[in-house]
Amino acid sequence: MIIKIMTLFPEMFTGPLSNSIILRAKEKNIIDLEYINIRDFSDNKHKKVDDYPYGGGPGMVMTPQPIFDCYKHVVDTLGLKENEKPKVVYLSPKGKVFNQGMAVELSMEKSIIMLCGHYEGVDQRVIDEIVTDEISIGDYVLTGGEIPAMVLIDSITRLLPGVLSQSQCYKDETFYSGLLEYPQYTRPANFRGLRVPDTLISGNHKKINEWRRRESLKLTYKRRPELLKNIELTDGDKEFLNSVKEDSSQAKY
């Protein structure tokens, strides 16, 4: 996968995206990351990239010219087919909130362009003309789109074939199945009197899978119950959740 990031601060990416899993993905040529400085494309003699908003108001807005010219340069380097429009993600608090399903969809793309806004955002004509997806990483405001872009890159990269040692590494993780992940334990089985659940050291894989499913259901119900609306529950799941609800109700008294 090729990911091109259009940003005013390319230096922000080099540390966080030069370690661990993403570094290995780059070394295996599974992912190609390039950070392009929007300021380099400004036709202003002072390389200015922002201006006051029409209609007044606080703050500054990124002007369209540098972004459009940067975008044209990036598209030219992708070697797309004629009339083929690239996937362009604009990181914005006004966008659709990012989730694991969106990460899976984006991981299917051959190339993605990410646009990092700054100040009060970018000129709306940029969004109207070149952006295909407007994405937020949560209901809060950050200084710019660089950190959200890193979040998307990390989330997408780990889903690419060959990045993790085996697909099960991410298929069991929180949100991949729609549920929160079950608790994890490692050796020793007894640490300062705190024991690992007997089921996990029993060697009975059927019982282990049942335990993990129930723990995921219980955690999801207690912490993120709204997620259960989108999960296909078996009769056994429903019976177990009813018992969890009854236990929770009795614990209040």
N, C-alpha and C positions, 0 to 999 in steps of 0.2 A: 504494500500500500504506500502511496505517496501522499504526504500531508504537507501543504504549504501554508505557513502562518503569516498573515499580513499584520504587522504590528509596528508600534512606535518604539517598542522596547525589546528588540530581539535578544539582548543580553540576559533578560530575565529567564529565558528558557534553558540556557546552556547547562546550568547546574542541576536543576531538578530532572531534566530529561537526558542526563548523561550518566545515569547510574542504574543499577539493579536490572529489572526485567526489560525496560526500554532500551538500555544500553545493549543487552544481549540481542534484542530484536534488531537493532541497527547493525550489530556486528554480523548477524546472520543474513543481512539484506532482506529481511522480512518487511521492514518499514524504512521509509526514507523521509526524514524530516528536514525542512528548510524554513528558515526564518527570514522574511523579507521586510526591510525597513521601509514603511510607507513614506517617511520623510524624504528618502532619497529620490522620490518621484515628484516632489513639489516643484512647480515652476516659479515659485516665489524666490526672489534673490536671497531672502533670509531663511529659506526653507520652512516657512510658516505653514502649518497644516490645520489651523483652527481659525474661527472667526466668531463674531457675535451673532446670536440667533435673531432672525427676523421676528418682529413682534415684541422684542425685548425679553427680559428675564435674566436670571442669574446664570453664570457660567458661560462656557464657550462650546462650540460645536465643530466637529471635524468636517472640513470642507470636502466637496466631492472630487475635485480635480486630482489630487494626489492618489486617492483611493482607486478611482477609475483607471488611472494610468498604471498603478501598481498591479491592479487586477488584470489588465491587458497583458502586461509583462508575464505574470504568473501563468495565465491561460496559454500563452504562446509556448511556454516551456513544457506544458503537459502533453503536447502532441495529440490533442483530441481530434476526433473525426469532424468533418464539416457539419455545422449546425448542432453539434453536441454541446450541451450546456453542462458545465461542471457543478458538482455539489458544493455550495458555498454556505458555510455556517457562520452566522453572526452571533457572537456571544453577547447577550443582552438580558437585563433583568425583566424586560418585557416579553421575553420569549417563552416557549413551552418548556416546562420544567423537565430537566433531563432525568432519565431513568434507565434501568438495565435493558429494557426492550429497545429503546432508542440506540443504546450502545451496540446491541446486536445488529440492528439495521445498518448503522453506519459502518460496522466492521465488514459488511459485504461490499462496500464501495472500493473501486480501484484507486480512486484519488479523491481527496477532500481539500478544499481551501477554507481556512478559518480566518475570519476577520475579527480583530480585537479592537473594540471601540475604546474611547477615552473621553475625558471631560464630561460633557452632558450627552455624549453619544455621537452618532454620525448623521450627516444630512440624509433626510428621508429618501431622496432620489437614489442614493446608493442602495438602500434596502429594497426599494421598488424595482430596480433594474438588475441587480446582480445577485442578491441574496435569495437562496432557496429555502433555508431553514434558519429560524431565529430561536436560539436556545438559551435558557437560563439554568444555572446549577442550584437555584434555591431562591426563596423569598427574602432576599436581603440584597444590599447594594455594595459592590466592591469598587475599587478605584478604576479598574479597567478590565478588559476582557482576557488579559494574559493568564491569570490564575485559572479562570474557568476553562480556557483552552487547554491548559495542562491537565485538568481533571478529565476532559473528554479524551485527550490523547492517551492517558494512562488507562482509562476504562476500555477504550477501543483496542489498544495494542494487545492487551492480555487475552483478547478473544481471537486474535489472528492465528491461523494454523501454524504450529511449530514454535510458538512463543513460549507457552507453558509445556511442561514435560508430558502432560496428558490432559485431555479435555475434561476429565473428572475434576481437575484442580479448580476449574471455575464453575462447572455445572452444579456442584454442591454448595456454592457460595451464596451468601445472603443476596436476595432479590433475583438471582438467576431463575430459580423455580417459582418465584413470587412470594416465597416465605423467608423469614429470617433464618439464618443458619443455626443449626443445633450447636450445643457447647462442644468444645474440643479439649481433649486431654492428651498428655504424653507421659513418658516415664519420669520418675518412678510411680508405680501404682499406689504407693502409700507415701505421701509427703507430709511429715510432721503431724501425722494423725489424720490427714485429709485424704480420703480414699477415692480412687476412680470408680465410677459406677460398675458394679459387678458384670452387667450385661456386656460392656465394652471389652472386657478381658475374658469373656466366656468362649470366644472363638466361633460362636453361633451367628453366622452372618445374617440370617433371616431375623433373628431377634435384635441384632445390632441395627439393621435397617429400620425395623419397627420402632425401636427406641429413638433413633434420630428423627424419624418422621414425626413422632409424637412431641419430642422436645421442640422441634421447629414450629409445630402447630401451637404449642403452649406459649412459646416466646412471642410469636406473631400475635396471638390473641391478647396477650398482656401489654405488649408495647406498640404494636401497629395493627390493631384489629381491622382497620379499613382495608388492609391488603387482602383479607380473607374473602372479600366480595368477588375478587377476580380469580380465585383458586377453585379448581374442580375438586370437590371433596368427595371421598368415598363414604359409604355408610359407616365404616369403622372410624373415619376421621370425625364425622359428625357426632358419633356416640362419644368419642374421646373428648371432643370440645365441650359437649354438654356436661361431662363430668368435671371438666376444668372450670366451667362457669358456675356449677353448683358449689365446688370447693371455694371459689373466690367469693361467692355470695355468703357462704357460711362463715368465712374468715372475717367478714365485716362485723359480725356480732359476737 
